[in-house]
């Protein structure tokens, strides 16, 4: 089953009970870098910590959230609007995201490990996020 970008909330998309469980699954699918840096705090204004994050590689971020609502809010951080129009590859499930932030990771050294985010979406029972919502004006890339 190939991951089709969708604007619908992912009903039935997979959920992970902890960051560890999620990271383990991503690692199994993608082969993470054991030397990857620590993940940043995932913050949204007014500075609430939304979830936990861990870096799979220096440029691929794994994020876990307590619930679906929080995860949805967090997806906005990866939208092109948040990054000057840059489309990021983002896989998501009901309470997690895996984002390739290569294009916006300032000062990160490119990782030797190339993570195929679409494969991760498939392997983990998630979907690829279609960044055309809610604006719909950027067109597919």
PERAFEN-V652986 format. One record per pair of residues at least 12 apart in sequence whose ideal C-beta (glycine too) atoms are under 8 Angstrom apart, sorted by the first residue. I is the first residue (numbers start at 1). J is the second residue. D is the distance in whole Angstrom. If there is no record, write none. Layout:
I_J_D / I_J_D
This chain:
1_122_7 / 2_118_8 / 2_122_7 / 3_91_7 / 3_118_6 / 3_121_4 / 3_122_6 / 3_126_7 / 3_127_5 / 3_128_4 / 4_127_7 / 4_128_8 / 5_127_7 / 5_128_5 / 5_129_7 / 5_130_3 / 5_132_8 / 6_127_6 / 6_130_6 / 7_130_6 / 7_132_7 / 7_133_5 / 9_68_7 / 9_72_7 / 10_92_7 / 10_93_7 / 10_94_6 / 10_126_7 / 10_127_5 / 13_92_7 / 13_93_4 / 13_94_5 / 13_125_6 / 13_126_5 / 13_127_6 / 14_93_4 / 14_94_7 / 14_96_8 / 14_124_6 / 14_125_4 / 14_126_6 / 15_93_6 / 15_94_5 / 15_95_5 / 15_96_8 / 16_64_6 / 16_93_7 / 16_95_7 / 16_96_6 / 18_64_7 / 19_52_4 / 19_54_6 / 19_62_8 / 19_64_4 / 22_62_6 / 22_64_5 / 22_96_5 / 22_124_8 / 23_54_5 / 23_56_8 / 23_62_6 / 23_64_8 / 25_123_7 / 25_124_5 / 26_56_5 / 26_62_5 / 26_98_6 / 26_120_6 / 26_124_7 / 27_56_7 / 28_123_8 / 29_119_6 / 29_120_5 / 29_123_4 / 29_124_6 / 30_56_6 / 30_60_7 / 30_113_8 / 30_115_4 / 30_116_7 / 30_119_7 / 30_120_5 / 31_113_6 / 31_115_8 / 32_56_4 / 32_57_6 / 32_60_8 / 32_62_8 / 32_113_7 / 32_115_8 / 33_55_8 / 33_56_7 / 33_57_5 / 33_58_7 / 33_111_6 / 33_112_8 / 33_113_5 / 36_54_8 / 36_55_4 / 36_56_6 / 36_57_5 / 36_58_6 / 36_111_7 / 37_55_5 / 37_58_6 / 37_108_8 / 38_54_7 / 38_55_7 / 39_52_7 / 39_53_3 / 39_54_4 / 39_55_5 / 39_61_6 / 39_62_7 / 39_63_7 / 40_53_6 / 40_61_8 / 41_53_7 / 42_63_6 / 42_74_6 / 42_77_7 / 44_73_6 / 44_74_7 / 44_76_8 / 44_77_7 / 50_65_6 / 50_70_5 / 50_73_6 / 50_74_5 / 51_63_5 / 51_64_5 / 51_65_4 / 51_66_7 / 51_70_6 / 51_71_7 / 51_74_6 / 52_64_5 / 56_98_7 / 56_115_6 / 57_111_4 / 57_113_5 / 57_115_6 / 58_105_7 / 58_108_5 / 58_109_6 / 58_110_7 / 58_111_5 / 59_100_6 / 59_101_6 / 59_102_4 / 59_105_5 / 59_108_5 / 59_110_6 / 59_111_5 / 60_98_7 / 60_99_7 / 60_100_5 / 60_101_7 / 60_102_8 / 60_111_7 / 60_115_4 / 60_117_7 / 61_97_8 / 61_98_7 / 61_99_5 / 61_101_6 / 62_96_7 / 62_97_8 / 62_98_5 / 63_96_6 / 63_97_5 / 63_98_8 / 63_99_7 / 64_95_7 / 64_96_5 / 65_95_5 / 65_96_7 / 66_95_7 / 67_95_6 / 68_94_5 / 68_95_6 / 70_95_7 / 71_92_7 / 71_93_8 / 71_94_7 / 71_95_5 / 71_96_7 / 71_97_7 / 74_97_6 / 75_90_7 / 75_92_6 / 75_97_6 / 75_129_6 / 78_90_5 / 78_97_7 / 78_99_5 / 78_101_8 / 78_129_7 / 78_131_8 / 79_131_6 / 80_131_5 / 80_138_6 / 81_135_7 / 83_103_8 / 83_104_5 / 85_138_7 / 86_103_5 / 86_104_6 / 87_131_5 / 87_138_7 / 87_141_5 / 88_100_6 / 88_101_6 / 88_103_6 / 88_104_7 / 88_131_8 / 89_117_4 / 89_118_7 / 89_128_7 / 90_117_7 / 90_128_7 / 90_129_4 / 90_131_8 / 91_117_5 / 91_118_7 / 91_120_5 / 91_121_4 / 91_124_7 / 91_126_5 / 91_127_7 / 91_128_6 / 91_129_7 / 92_121_8 / 92_126_5 / 92_127_6 / 92_128_8 / 92_129_5 / 93_124_6 / 93_125_7 / 93_126_4 / 93_127_8 / 96_124_8 / 96_126_7 / 97_129_8 / 98_115_8 / 98_117_6 / 98_120_5 / 98_121_8 / 98_124_8 / 98_126_8 / 99_117_7 / 100_115_6 / 100_117_5
